[in-house]
Amino acid sequence: MAEINSGLAKSDIWQRRSCPLCASNDFSVKPEVQAKSPAESMSWNEVRDSFVGLRKDQLFFSYYRCSKCSLLYCPWYFSAPQLEELYSQMPDNLMGEDKSTASKTQSGYVRWILAKTKTIDSFLEIGPDVGLVTSAIVKSVRPSKIGLIEPNLAVHTDLRKSAGSTQQVEIVQELNQLKSSGYQLVVGIHVFDHLLNPLADLKKLGKLSSDGANLGVVVHNEGSLLRRIITKKWPPFCLQHPQLYNRETLRAMLLAGGWNLETVNRSTNYFHLNHLAKLALGIFGLPEGLSKVIPKFETPVNLGNMISMATLIS
């Protein structure tokens, strides 16, 4: 079993994790991806202030490859109480983009998901942020029951608005707090990269779902071409992601959690071109002011993400 280089991990600060997919403690001798200053070698105060945002020298916990199942994950990471503090008052997850443009991305996810599901009357979303997906689903299928699990209290008012006039709406911070069940569609958009125990949560979601329920998932693809090209500058290598998937490890995680992966495709995001350029310039340490010469128009881009549909195994 590999141990952290140079003995810098602070066991009294960071949680030591087994592989969240197979529970193995055996992983690659060297990290596959490591920041210039690895988070596991730093103090809580140093790391806490870098939890949000993109930077030239992005701070993150080192990613190792599980020797048993090949999942890419962080063996040292935040504890659950630390994450609760970090997520409780986070800003929205729009990355500075206009809400209308972000809505275009989320609406695209919804169209893809609904095209692969049966008629639904109940919907559960984990990590809905400000509720863009929820709003799009309400407009499309008008479910009578909605469950929303969002740890960030700061966006709960927006979430309530996104549910519109839906008869039954339950908004909680944690999955264990949800009282209703029997959901026909579960959606998690860029959520399973964030969860400390994704396998356990998938099993819980199965218990909250009806027979034959569908699960729509969007995650970052660590096997994507973009990740290979820009290596550790790839934005998903950040403090918010304790693990990252490729197509095979996502399939294995879903199956172990009681869900059969039916289909997976590359997903599309929409950005204003000048805003995308500003983000890229910041990541590579170039003057962000250069983005002012880039036209401001919406454009579809593939950022190395994948969208998938799974079905609950009876």
C-alpha positions as CSV (number, residue, x, y, z in Angstrom):
1,M,0.0,0.0,0.0
2,A,1.3,3.5,-0.9
3,E,1.8,6.1,1.8
4,I,1.9,9.8,1.3
5,N,5.2,11.3,0.0
6,S,7.5,12.9,2.6
7,G,5.1,12.2,5.5
8,L,3.4,15.6,5.3
9,A,-0.1,14.4,5.8
10,K,-1.6,15.9,9.0
11,S,-3.7,13.0,10.4
12,D,-5.2,15.3,13.0
13,I,-6.6,17.6,10.2
14,W,-7.4,15.5,7.2
15,Q,-9.5,12.3,6.9
16,R,-7.8,9.2,5.6
17,R,-10.1,7.4,3.1
18,S,-10.4,4.0,1.6
19,C,-11.4,3.7,-2.0
20,P,-15.1,4.9,-2.1
21,L,-15.9,2.2,-4.7
22,C,-14.2,-1.0,-3.5
23,A,-13.0,-0.1,0.0
24,S,-9.5,-1.0,-0.8
25,N,-6.6,0.8,0.9
26,D,-4.1,-0.1,-1.9
27,F,-3.4,2.6,-4.4
28,S,-0.7,3.9,-6.8
29,V,2.7,4.5,-5.2
30,K,2.9,8.0,-6.6
31,P,-0.1,10.4,-7.1
32,E,-1.4,10.5,-10.7
33,V,-2.2,14.2,-10.3
34,Q,-0.7,16.5,-7.7
35,A,-0.9,20.2,-7.1
36,K,2.2,22.4,-6.8
37,S,1.4,22.6,-3.1
38,P,-0.7,19.5,-2.2
39,A,-3.6,20.3,0.1
40,E,-2.8,17.4,2.4
41,S,0.5,19.1,3.3
42,M,-1.2,22.3,4.4
43,S,-3.2,23.6,7.3
44,W,-7.0,23.9,7.6
45,N,-6.8,27.7,7.3
46,E,-4.7,27.6,4.2
47,V,-7.0,25.2,2.5
48,R,-10.3,26.5,3.6
49,D,-9.8,29.9,2.0
50,S,-9.2,28.2,-1.4
51,F,-12.3,26.0,-1.5
52,V,-14.0,28.2,-4.1
53,G,-12.6,29.6,-7.4
54,L,-10.1,28.8,-10.1
55,R,-6.5,29.8,-9.8
56,K,-3.2,29.6,-11.7
57,D,-1.8,27.3,-9.1
58,Q,-4.9,25.4,-8.2
59,L,-4.9,23.9,-4.8
60,F,-6.3,20.3,-4.4
61,F,-5.7,17.1,-2.6
62,S,-3.5,14.6,-4.5
63,Y,-5.3,12.1,-6.7
64,Y,-4.2,8.4,-6.6
65,R,-5.4,5.5,-8.7
66,C,-7.0,2.6,-6.8
67,S,-4.9,-0.5,-7.4
68,K,-8.0,-2.8,-7.3
69,C,-10.8,-1.0,-9.2
70,S,-8.9,1.9,-10.9
71,L,-11.0,4.7,-9.4
72,L,-9.1,8.0,-9.3
73,Y,-9.6,9.4,-5.8
74,C,-8.1,11.4,-2.9
75,P,-6.9,9.1,-0.1
76,W,-6.6,12.2,2.1
77,Y,-9.5,14.6,2.2
78,F,-11.8,16.8,4.2
79,S,-13.9,15.3,7.0
80,A,-17.7,15.4,6.9
81,P,-17.9,18.2,9.5
82,Q,-15.3,20.2,7.5
83,L,-17.3,19.8,4.3
84,E,-20.5,20.8,6.1
85,E,-18.9,24.1,7.1
86,L,-17.5,24.7,3.6
87,Y,-20.7,24.0,1.8
88,S,-23.2,25.6,4.2
89,Q,-22.6,29.1,2.9
90,M,-21.1,28.6,-0.6
91,P,-22.0,31.1,-3.4
92,D,-23.9,29.6,-6.3
93,N,-22.2,27.3,-8.7
94,L,-22.6,29.4,-11.9
95,M,-18.8,30.2,-12.2
96,G,-19.6,33.8,-12.8
97,E,-21.7,33.1,-15.9
98,D,-25.1,34.7,-16.6
99,K,-27.9,32.7,-15.1
100,S,-29.7,32.6,-18.5
101,T,-26.7,31.0,-20.2
102,A,-26.2,28.5,-17.3
103,S,-29.9,27.7,-17.7
104,K,-29.3,26.8,-21.3
105,T,-26.8,24.2,-20.2
106,Q,-29.1,22.8,-17.6
107,S,-32.1,22.7,-19.9
108,G,-30.0,20.7,-22.3
109,Y,-29.4,18.1,-19.6
110,V,-33.1,18.0,-18.8
111,R,-34.1,17.4,-22.5
112,W,-31.6,14.6,-22.7
113,I,-32.8,13.0,-19.5
114,L,-36.5,13.3,-20.2
115,A,-36.0,11.9,-23.7
116,K,-34.8,8.7,-22.0
117,T,-37.5,8.4,-19.3
118,K,-41.1,7.3,-19.0
119,T,-43.8,9.7,-17.9
120,I,-42.9,10.9,-14.4
121,D,-45.0,12.3,-11.6
122,S,-42.3,12.5,-8.9
123,F,-38.7,13.9,-9.1
124,L,-35.8,13.9,-6.7
125,E,-32.7,16.0,-7.2
126,I,-29.5,15.9,-5.2
127,G,-27.3,19.0,-5.2
128,P,-29.7,21.2,-7.2
129,D,-27.8,24.5,-6.4
130,V,-30.1,27.3,-7.3
131,G,-32.7,25.0,-9.0
132,L,-32.1,25.5,-12.7
133,V,-32.7,21.8,-13.5
134,T,-35.7,21.6,-11.1
135,S,-37.2,24.6,-12.8
136,A,-36.7,23.1,-16.3
137,I,-38.3,19.8,-15.2
138,V,-41.3,21.5,-13.6
139,K,-41.9,23.4,-16.8
140,S,-41.6,20.2,-18.9
141,V,-43.5,17.6,-16.9
142,R,-45.2,19.3,-13.9
143,P,-44.5,16.6,-11.3
144,S,-46.8,16.5,-8.3
145,K,-44.0,15.7,-5.9
146,I,-40.4,17.0,-5.7
147,G,-37.6,16.3,-3.2
148,L,-34.5,18.5,-3.2
149,I,-31.3,17.7,-1.2
150,E,-29.0,20.8,-1.0
151,P,-26.5,21.4,1.9
152,N,-26.1,25.1,1.0
153,L,-28.7,26.9,3.0
154,A,-28.0,30.2,1.1
155,V,-29.8,28.9,-2.0
156,H,-32.9,27.3,-0.4
157,T,-35.0,30.4,-1.1
158,D,-34.1,30.1,-4.8
159,L,-34.9,26.4,-4.7
160,R,-38.4,27.0,-3.3
161,K,-39.1,29.3,-6.2
162,S,-37.8,26.8,-8.7
163,A,-40.4,24.3,-7.6
164,G,-43.2,26.7,-8.6
165,S,-46.7,25.6,-7.7
166,T,-45.8,21.9,-7.2
167,Q,-48.1,20.5,-4.6
168,Q,-45.6,18.5,-2.5
169,V,-42.1,19.9,-2.1
170,E,-39.5,18.8,0.5
171,I,-36.2,20.6,0.7
172,V,-33.5,19.2,3.1
173,Q,-29.8,19.5,3.6
174,E,-29.0,15.8,3.8
175,L,-30.2,12.7,2.2
176,N,-31.0,11.1,5.5
177,Q,-33.4,13.9,6.4
178,L,-35.7,13.2,3.4
179,K,-39.1,11.8,4.6
180,S,-40.9,11.1,1.3
181,S,-40.1,8.3,-1.1
182,G,-41.3,6.5,-4.2
183,Y,-39.5,8.8,-6.7
184,Q,-39.7,7.9,-10.4
185,L,-36.8,10.1,-11.5
186,V,-33.6,11.0,-9.6
187,V,-31.1,13.5,-11.0
188,G,-27.6,14.4,-9.8
189,I,-25.8,17.1,-11.9
190,H,-22.1,17.3,-11.0
191,V,-22.9,15.8,-7.6
192,F,-21.3,12.3,-7.5
193,D,-17.8,13.9,-7.9
194,H,-18.5,15.7,-4.6
195,L,-19.8,13.0,-2.4
196,L,-17.7,11.4,0.4
197,N,-19.6,8.1,0.2
198,P,-21.1,7.9,-3.3
199,L,-21.7,4.2,-3.1
200,A,-23.7,4.4,0.1
201,D,-25.7,7.4,-1.3
202,L,-26.6,5.4,-4.5
203,K,-28.0,2.6,-2.3
204,K,-30.0,5.1,-0.3
205,L,-31.4,6.7,-3.4
206,G,-32.5,3.3,-4.6
207,K,-34.5,2.8,-1.4
208,L,-36.2,6.2,-1.9
209,S,-37.1,5.4,-5.5
210,S,-39.9,3.4,-7.1
211,D,-39.5,0.2,-9.1
212,G,-37.9,0.8,-12.4
213,A,-36.9,4.4,-11.5
214,N,-34.4,6.3,-13.6
215,L,-31.2,8.1,-12.5
216,G,-29.8,10.9,-14.6
217,V,-26.2,11.8,-13.8
218,V,-23.7,14.3,-15.1
219,V,-20.0,14.0,-13.9
220,H,-16.6,15.1,-15.1
221,N,-14.8,12.5,-17.2
222,E,-11.2,12.1,-16.0
223,G,-10.6,10.0,-19.1
224,S,-11.5,12.8,-21.5
225,L,-9.1,14.2,-24.1
226,L,-9.3,17.7,-22.6
227,R,-8.0,16.3,-19.2
228,R,-5.1,14.6,-21.0
229,I,-4.2,17.7,-22.9
230,I,-4.1,20.2,-20.0
231,T,-3.2,17.7,-17.3
232,K,-3.3,19.1,-13.8
233,K,-4.7,22.5,-15.1
234,W,-8.0,20.6,-15.8
235,P,-10.5,22.6,-13.6
236,P,-12.2,19.4,-12.1
237,F,-8.9,18.8,-10.2
238,C,-10.0,20.9,-7.3
239,L,-10.8,20.9,-3.6
240,Q,-14.5,20.1,-4.1
241,H,-13.9,16.7,-5.8
242,P,-12.8,13.7,-3.6
243,Q,-13.0,11.4,-6.6
244,L,-13.4,11.6,-10.3
245,Y,-14.8,9.0,-12.8
246,N,-14.2,7.7,-16.3
247,R,-16.8,5.7,-18.2
248,E,-15.8,2.4,-16.7
249,T,-15.5,3.5,-13.1
250,L,-18.8,5.3,-13.3
251,R,-20.4,2.1,-14.6
252,A,-18.9,0.1,-11.8
253,M,-20.0,2.6,-9.1
254,L,-23.6,2.7,-10.4
255,L,-23.8,-1.1,-10.6
256,A,-22.3,-1.6,-7.1
257,G,-25.0,0.9,-5.9
258,G,-27.8,-1.0,-7.4
259,W,-28.2,0.9,-10.7
260,N,-27.6,-0.4,-14.3
261,L,-26.0,2.1,-16.6
262,E,-28.1,2.2,-19.8
263,T,-26.3,4.9,-21.9
264,V,-23.6,7.6,-21.6
265,N,-22.7,10.5,-23.8
266,R,-20.5,13.5,-23.8
267,S,-22.4,16.5,-22.4
268,T,-22.4,20.1,-23.7
269,N,-22.0,23.3,-21.8
270,Y,-22.9,26.9,-22.9
271,F,-20.7,29.8,-22.1
272,H,-20.2,33.3,-23.3
273,L,-16.9,33.1,-25.3
274,N,-15.3,36.0,-23.5
275,H,-16.2,34.6,-20.1
276,L,-14.7,31.2,-21.0
277,A,-11.6,32.9,-22.2
278,K,-11.3,34.9,-18.9
279,L,-11.5,31.6,-16.9
280,A,-8.9,30.0,-19.1
281,L,-6.5,32.9,-18.9
282,G,-6.8,32.9,-15.1
283,I,-6.1,29.2,-15.0
284,F,-2.9,29.6,-17.0
285,G,-1.7,32.7,-15.2
286,L,-2.2,35.1,-18.1
287,P,-3.8,38.6,-17.8
288,E,-7.6,38.2,-17.6
289,G,-8.0,41.6,-19.3
290,L,-7.1,39.9,-22.6
291,S,-10.6,38.4,-22.6
292,K,-12.0,41.9,-23.4
293,V,-11.0,41.5,-27.1
294,I,-13.0,38.2,-27.3
295,P,-16.6,38.6,-28.6
296,K,-19.4,38.1,-26.2
297,F,-21.6,35.5,-27.7
298,E,-22.9,32.1,-26.4
299,T,-21.1,29.1,-27.7
300,P,-21.5,25.3,-27.0
301,V,-18.3,23.6,-25.6
302,N,-17.4,20.2,-24.4
303,L,-15.4,20.4,-21.2
304,G,-14.7,16.8,-20.7
305,N,-18.0,15.9,-19.0
306,M,-20.4,13.0,-19.5
307,I,-24.1,12.6,-19.1
308,S,-25.6,9.2,-18.3
309,M,-28.9,7.4,-17.6
310,A,-29.2,4.4,-15.3
311,T,-32.2,2.2,-14.2
312,L,-32.8,0.9,-10.7
313,I,-32.1,-2.8,-10.5
314,S,-35.1,-4.7,-9.1
